[in-house]
Every structure is written in C-alpha cells, then in structure tokens.
C-alpha cells in the first residue's frame, strides 16, 4: 500500500506546476490575453523563457530573481504563488485524503490564488473565474464530504445577498460604491463550494484580516482614510481558512449566540 506521505508530496509537486500556470493567468487574464499561447516570456524584453528557467520556485532562486537575458527583476509574486499552490495542494490531500473532496479542494484553492493575485495587481475579479467557479461549486456537491446541493445553493444566495445588502446600505449612507460586483460574485462562488457556514467564516475572517491590514497601512501612511483595498484578496484568504478549518470555527462563532 502506498504511504499517505507519498500522495501529499505528489500533490505538492503538482501544485508547484499548477502555480506556475496560475502566474500566467494572473498576468494575462486581466489583459485579455491567451493563457496558453505564446509560451512564457519575459515581460520586459520579450525573450522566451527556457525550459531550465521555468522550474517552479527553483529557477527564480537560481536566477537571483532576474531575467537571464535582460537582467530585469522578476516579481517575487512568481515563486510565492508557486509555493503557496504547492502547499495548499498538499494540505488538501493531508486534510481530505486521496478523495474527490481533495481534488475539488485543490481546484478551489487554485481559483482563490488566481483571484487573490489578480485583485492585488489589478483590483479586478474576472467573471471568467468567478462565474464558472460558481457553476462548478454547485456541480461538484455530490462528491464533497462536506457538501449538499441545497447547502450549496443556500451558500451562493447568502454569499451574494450579504454583500449586495452591504453595498446598498453603504451607497445610501456614503453616496459612493462600497465594493464592486466582482466581490459579490466571488462570495457567491465561495458559498457554492462551502455552503452558508463557509460564507460566515469567510466574511468574519476576511473582514478581520482586512481591518488589521487597513489599520496597519493607515498607521504607516501608505493609504488614506477611505482608501481602496483589494477585498477579493482578503475574501480568498478567508475562504481558505473556511475550507480547512471552517466547521470548528463556525461552531465556535455561532455558539456565541
């Protein structure tokens, strides 16, 4: 029998490769470019990335974070995305075993990483990820250990509804848009995968993280009061917390009431 550690390591390696592709998605999708063709190339000089320079994480370290041809700096976002995807794929197998649930969890993690990265760089949450993700979240419920179709539909409706209500109230109070519809669609997608309890944990965790980061940036003078933050990034972080620790956190939170 193959030891469980083998599958965890294998998932990590697959995650590193998927993370390399997610970097392409983060860079190209907001610019409406193909994520398949042409092959990877330096955004500064346009030189094609050689196979030996396209190893996840390792190549960035060996090159000192610079293009081999023009020596332009390569963003540390590349190895960070690759490493995080590898870690989360391994965590999916470690948490859910060699099951369909683990595969769906890894897919969900990949979507959250892509959305977080795009929102950080472009303040954008593309429909080309959130809307198909919503459909997939509904479709995979029969194969999820934690899922049910009714709970998935409820989660999607609650996720979208909560943010729509909040955005409407903020508009009435301040006269400006509090958030874009991309956040609404993203939380609906999260609810489709994780259900109502997942939405609750995601909202509490993302709001807490966003508040901490926002106050820290205000204290440093990096942003002004009312400045814009990529809330999709915090939604993604909250959703990952909900995926791996949502049930006990939801029980603890709801127990307060």
N, C-alpha and C positions, 0 to 999 in steps of 0.2 A: 504493500500500500504506500502511495506517495505521501510523504510527510506534509502536514499543513504549511510548514515554513516554505516549502518549495513553491506553492501556489502564491503565497504572499510576495515572495521575491519576484516570481514571474510577473505578477500583477504590477509590481513597481517598475519593472523594465518596460512593460507595455505602456505604462503610464508616462514614462520618460519620452517614448516615441510619440504618443498622443500629444503630450505637452509641446513637443516641437511643432506639430501641426497647429495646435491652438495659437502659438505665436504668430503663425501665418494668418490665421483667422482674425486675430486681434489687430494686426497691421493692415490687412487688405479689405476685410468685410466693410468697415465704415467708409472706405474709399471706393466701394462698389467695384472691386477688382476680383478676378478669379482667385480662389484659394488653392487651385490645382496647377495652373499654368500662368506664367512661366515658372521654372523652378526657383528655389531660394536664391536670392542675390542681395548684395549689399545695397541698402537704400541710398547711400551716399554716392558711390562710384559706379554702381550697376554691375559689378563683377559677379559672376556666378559663384555660388558657394560650393567649394569642392567637397566631395564625399567625406574626406578625412576631417574637414572643418565643420561637419554637420552632425557630430555626435552630441547628443543632449548633455548639457552642463559641462562635460569634459572638454569639448572643443573651446568653449568660451574661456575656461580657465587656462588652457594651454596657449591660447592666443592673447592672453592678457586682456581680454575684453575689447579687442580691436580687430578690425578687418585686416586680413592678411595682405591685401593689395594696396589699399589707400591709407591704412592705419587709422581710419576714423573710429571713434569709440562705438562699441556695440552696447546698447542699453542692458543694464543688469536685469531688466524685466525678462529677458530671454531665459537665462538659467533659473530664475526664480519661478517662472511659470512651469518650466520643465520639471524642476524638483518638486514643486507643490503637486503637480499632477501625478507624479510617481508616488509620492507619499499618500495621496488621497486614494489612488487605486489600490495600493497595498492595504490601507486602512479599511477599504470597502470589503476586501476579501477576509481580512482579520476579523471584522465586525460581523459579517453576514455569512461567512463560509463560502465554499465553492458552489454558489447557487445563482439562480436567476436574479434574486434580490441584489446580490453583489454586483452583477453586471449592470443592472439598472441604476444602482447607487453610483457606480463608476461613471456611467453616462451622465447622470445628474451632476456629479462633481465637475465633469468636463464642461458642461454648459455653464455652471456657475463661475468657473475660472475664466471662460471666454467673456461672459457678460461683465464680470468684475474688471477684467483688463481693458475692455473696450470703454467702459464707463469712466475708468480712471483717466484714460488718454483723450477721450472724445466727448464725454458727458452724453453718451448715447447708449441706448439699449435696443439693438436691432430687432425688428419684428421677425426677421429671418431666423432668429434663435428662439425668441420667446413664444411665438405662436405655434411653430412646430413642436416646441418643448411642451406646451400646454396639451396638445393633442397626444403626444407620446405619453405624458404623465397619466392621462386618462386611460390610454390603451393598455398600459403595462400592469394595471392594478391586479389582474388575476394572478400574476406571477410574483407579486410582492408579499413578503412575510407580514408587513405591517399594513397592507393596503386593502381597500374595498372600493368598488366603483362609486357607491353612494358617498363614502367619505371623501373620495377624490373630487367629485362634483361639488360637494359642500365646501371643500377646501378652496377650490378655484373661485367659487362665488364669494366666499367670505374674504379671500385674499384681495380680489378686485374691489369688492364693495367697501372694505375698510378704508383703503387708500382713496377711493373716489369720494367717500364722505369727508375724509380729512381734507382732501384737496378743495372740495366745495366750500367747506367751512373756512379754510384759510383764505380762499378767494373773497368770501364775503367779509371777513374780518380785516384783511390787509389790502385787498384790492389787487393783488398780484397772484400769479400762479405759484402754488406751493411745490408742485412736482409735475413731471411730465407723465403722459400716459404710458411711457415705457416702464416706469416703476410699477404702475397698476398691472400691466400685462405680465411683468416678471413675477410679481407676488401671486398672481393667478396661476402661473406656471408652477411656482413653488407649492401652492396649495393643491394643485392637481397631483403632484408627486407625493406630498407629505401629509395631506389632509388638514383639518381645522387645527389640530394641536400643533402641527408643524408650522402653520401660519402664526399661531400665537407665540411660539418660541422664537420664530424668525423675527417677528416685529419687536418683541422685547429685547432680544439680543442685538439686533441691528440698530435700534434706537439708542440703546445704551452705548454701544461702540461708537456710533456717530456722534453722540453727545460728548463723549470723552475726547475723541479726536478733534471735534469742533472747538471745544473749550481750550484744548491744548494749542491749536492753531491761533485762536484769538489771543491767548496769553502771549504767544510769540510774535504777534503782529503779522502773521502770514496772511490772514484773511480779516476782513472787516465784519462787523455785526451784520447779519443778513447775507453774508457771502455764500456762494454756492458750493455745495459738497456733492460728490458723486454718490448719491444714496444707493444706487444699484450695487456699488462695491460693498456697502455695509449690509444690504439685503443678502448678497451672496454669502458673506461671512456668517450672517445669522442663519441662513438656510443650511450651511454645512454643520453648524452647531446643532441645529434641529435634526438633521439626518442622523448624526452619530450619537447624540445624547438627548434627543427631543422628548422621549417618553418620560424619563425621570424628572427632567426639568419642567415639563408641562404639569405633571402630577404635583410637584412641589409648588409651582406658581398657583395652580387652581386650588390647591389646598389652603392657601392664604385666605380664600373667600368662603 
